[in-house]
Amino acid sequence: MIRRTFKVGDTITINRTTSAGTGYYYALARLSGGIALVGESIEAKEKHKFGGATVQSFVFQFLQPGTAEIQFVYYRDVKEILYEDVFSYVVLDAEETNAICGGWSEYEPLTEDDKKVFDACMTLEGVNYTPLLVAKQVVSGYNYRFFCATETVTLKPKRGFAKVNIYAPLEGKPILEGIVSY
C-alpha cells in the first residue's frame, strides 16, 4: 500500500533503480505544492559490482498543507524520455491529522493502545489473528479496522488475511463488530 497522506514536516524517500551500463537515469520532472526536494543520491546496488544496477534516491519534505505532486522522467537523451504517472499527496497540519471526524485514517502500524483494544476483543478460539496494520475513524469513540494475518489452529493450518472491525466507545469495553476473511 502506498501512503498518500502526510503531515507537515514529514519526509519521504523515493528510490528508482536503473542499470548503470545503459546510460538511462531518472530526473525530477514535476514538483508542485508544499513539498521540497531536500536530498538526492546515486549508489551502486551492489558495492563491488561495476556496471550493475544503481539506485537513485530522492528525499522530499512536506512543507505546507494542501496537495503536493511529484513526477519523474526516465531518460537517456532528449529523444528517449518516458514520463511516469504523477504522484499526488495530501499534506495536513499535525492538528488536522488527529481530528478528522468521520473520515478513516490510512492503514498504519499499531500503537500500544491499538494493541490493547484489539486484545480486549479477540478472545476467539480456533483462529489466531495477528494484527498487522490499523485504520481508525473518529466517531463518538473510535471505529477500528485491523488488517490481520490469520492461521487456523488445526493439524494442517490454513493461512490467510482478515479485516477485523472493532468499535471502542468513549466509556466501556471495545465491541467486536465483525470479521471479513480474504
PyMOL commands that set and color helices and strands:
alter all, ss='L'
color gray80, all
select helices_A, chain A and resi 20-22+94-97+112-121
alter helices_A, ss='H'
color red, helices_A
select strands_A, chain A and resi 5-7+11-19+25-32+35-44+53-62+66-77+80-83+87-92+127-138+141-152+159-169+175-181
alter strands_A, ss='S'
color yellow, strands_A
deselect
rebuild
show_as cartoon
